[in-house]
Amino acid sequence: MNYFALINYIVVMSITPGPNNLILTATGVNFGLKRSLPLCFGVILGSCIQCILALSTFHLLFNWVQELRFPLAIIGCSYLLWLSLKLYRSSLGEEKSQPEKPMSLWQMALFQWINPKAWLMAINIAILFSSPSSQLSDYLTITLINGLALFPCIFIWAALGSKLKHFLREPKQLQRFNLCMALLMGGTALWLLIDETAFFITTHPFIATYWQ
């Protein structure tokens, strides 16, 4: 197995902007690094469970995810839009400028199951880095590497948010930041939803035929 390629893939997928990293940055700004750490571990927990599941039951899971991919995308994007709305309302002063509490470890872990990017990553790892001859020990090794490589990539975003917190001490500054994050989250959710809708239309036999 090419471990360098595996680590490189995980790093590229994890460190680039996405739903997890936007949530971690916003949490770092509003609550600091210490209270953001459970979210980091929640991402790792959810991702590792997805990874071992995708590796060990790839053929069954692939068909299952293909059927549920679009509904999961709708749920995940709707949740992101809800989070962006809360941040937007706080930026207007309709709610407290700082949310009451961050997401918990378990909430963040469960969020991975409706996060389209997380599913894409888990399935691609199964496609690219496993084979019919792979053993359980291989799956566990890949999952361990996934968790270890994932942590520093997402930790950077939470730490970045925590550092920004020192420059956003004024309520107005924090409100402006939350407005920017709300727009980014909302834009990300809409972009993912449009992308998943296009994929669903082109891959669903009946709709694809009708669309043409």
N, C-alpha and C positions, 0 to 999 in steps of 0.2 A: 504494500500500500504506500502511496506517495503522501506521507504525513505533511510535508511542506505545502503541497497543493491543498490539502484539507484545511490546514491552519490559515493559509492565505485566503481561501474561499470564505471561511468563517469570519475572519477579520474584515474583509471587504464588505460582506453582507451586514455585519454587526455595527461597524463604525460609521457607516454612511447614514444620512438622515432617514428617519422612519418614525412610525408611531411610538415605539418604545423610547427612542432617544429624545423625542420632543416632550414626552411625558416626564422623563427623568430630568431634563433641563428645567422644565417649569417647576417640578418638585424641588430641585436644588435651589432655585431662586426663592421660592415661597417658604421653604421649610429648612433649608440647609442640607449639608452633605450627610450628617449623621442620620437624619430621618429619611434620607433618600436611599440609604443602603438596603433596607428591607425590599425596596422595589427592585434594586439590582439583583438581589438573590431570588426574588420572585420571577424575574425574567429568566434567570439561569435554570431554576427549577422547572418552570413550564417548558422551556426550550429543550432541556435534557429529556424530559418525559416524552415530548414530541419526537425527539431524535431517536430514542431507543424503540419507540413504537413504530416509527417509519421504517427503521432498519429491520426490525424483526418480523413485521407483518406487511412488507412493502406492497406485494401484489394485491392483497385484500384492501389495504389502506388506500392504495392509489385509486381503485375504483370507487371506494367510499368517499374519498375527498373530492373526486371529480363530480360526484353527484351533489355533495353538500358544499362545494366550494363557493358557489354564488350566494346561497343563504347565509353562510358564515361571513362572507364579505359584507353583506348587507348589515348583519348584526354588528360586526366589528366597526364598520364605517359609521354606523348610527351612533355607536358608543363614543367614537372619536368626535363626532359632531356635537354630541351632548356635552363632552368635556370642553370643547372649544366654546360652546355657548356659555358655560359657567364662567370660563375665563373672560369671555367678552363682557358678560354682565358685571364681573368684578372690575373690569377696566373702566366701565362707565359709572362705577360707584353704586350700582343697583344691589350689589352684594358687598360683603367685606372685601377690602382690597387683597386680603390674603385668605384663601380657602380655609375652612375649619381644620381639616386634617388631610394628610396625604393618603394615597391608596395603600393598602396593606400588602404584605408579602404574598398572601394567598390571592388577593384580588389581581395583583400583577401577574401571578402565575396563571390564573384562569384567563386573563386577557390574551395570553399567547394563543389560546385555542380559537379565538375569533380574530386574530391578527393575520391578515393575508400574507404579509411579508414573512412572518414566523413559519407558517405552513410551507411557503415556497422554499425557504431555507432548509427545513427538515426533509422535505421530499427530495430536493436536489442533492442533499448529502447522501440519502439512500440510493439515489440513481447513480451518482458519480463515484461513490467510495465504498460500495458494497458489491458483492457478487454472489451467485448461487452457492459458492463454496465457503462463504463467510460463516464463522462460528459465533456463538454467543460472546466469547471473549473478544472477538473483533468488534462486535457491536458496542460492548461496554467500553472498549478502548476509544472508539470514535466518540461515544457520548461523553467520556471524561475529557477528551481533547476539546470537544465542543464547549463544555462548561468552563474549562480553564482559559480557552482563547476568547470566549465571550465576555468574561468579567471585565478585563481592562478596557475593552472597547466601549462598553456601556457605562463603566465607572467614569470615564473621561467626560461624558455628557453630564452626569450628575455633579461631578466636581466643577465643571464649567459653570453650571447653574449656581452652585454654591459660591464661586468666586464673583459671579455677577451680582450676587445678593449684596455684597459690600458697596457696590456702585448704585444700588437701587433702594437706598434707605428711605428716600422721600416717597410718600404715598403716591404722588403723581407719577414719579418715575416707575414705580412698581406697576401702576395701572397701565402705563404705556407699554411696558414689557409684556404684561398679560394680554394686552390687545394684540401685540405682534404674534405672540404664541398662539392665541386664539385663531388668528388668520392663517398661520402656518398649519395648525392642526386641522382646521376646516378645509383648507386647500388640499392637504394630504389626503384627508378622508374622501373628498370629492374626486381627486385624481385616481385613488385606488378603486373607487366605486365605478368610475367611467372605464378604467382599464379592465376590471373584472366583468363589467357588463359587456364590453366588446368581446372578451374571451368567451363568455357564455353564449353570445349570439353566434359566433363563428364556429363553436364546437358542438353546440346542441343540434342534432340532425334535423329536427323539424323546423326549428327557428332559422337555422342556416339556410335551408332550402327555401323557406318563405321569404327570408331577407333578400336572397338573390333574385 
